[in-house]
Amino acid sequence: MTDRSTARAAKVQLAARLADDPGVTGVGLARQDADYVLRVDLTEASAGARVPGQVDGVAVVTRVIGSVRTLPAT
């Protein structure tokens, strides 16, 4: 079982590792059953090949969300 503090520490490592990857739009925590996992949001499915399956024993899941853009101020 992965607790929140372990997942947070792994998130810091993964975010640093993927910071310059243009196919990654975000790295966060998510719940999966009773565990915490790292969730990586991607612009395209092919970017998932560069994402590890786990970091320090914490599972990593990916989700393709597409490009993220800033909305104009209203």
N, C-alpha and C positions, 0 to 999 in steps of 0.2 A: 504494500500500500504506500503510495507516495503522498506525503503531507505537503501542505502549502509552502512551508519555509524551504523545503528541499526543492520544490518546483520553482520557487522564486530565484533561488541561487542558480539553478540550471538555466533559467530564462536570461539572466544577466550574461552568462557565457555565450548562449546561443545568439542573443541579440548582437553582441559584439562580433561574433563570427560572421553573421549574415548582414552586417550594417552596410556594406558596400555592394550588396547583390541587388541589381536593378529589378529582379523578378520577385523580390520580397517586399511586401507592403506593410507588414506588421508581425510582431512576435508577442504573444500573450499567454495567459494561463486559461485553461478551460477545465471543466469537470467532465470526467468520463467514468460512469458508474460511481464508485466510491473513491476514485483516485483523481489527483490533479495530473494534467498533461500539459505539454507546451503546444500551443497552436500557432502555426505559421500561415499567414495569409499571403497568397501568391497572385501575381498578375496573370500567369499562364501555367498550365500543368507541367510544361517542360522544366520549369524552375525547381520543381520538386525533387529532381534528380540531385540537386546540390544541397539538399536538406538532410541531415542525419536522422536516422530512425529513433535515436535516443541520445540524451545528454546526461551523463552521470546517473544513469539508471532511470531517468524520467523519460517516458514515451513522448515522441513528437508526432503530431498529426498535422496534415496540411489541408488547406482549403483554398480553392481558386475563387477569388472574388473579383478579379479583373483590375483594371487601372483605377487608382484613386486620384481624384482631382479636387481642388479647392472650389467651393461654390462662391459665386460673387456675393459681396455684401449687399444687403437690402436696405 
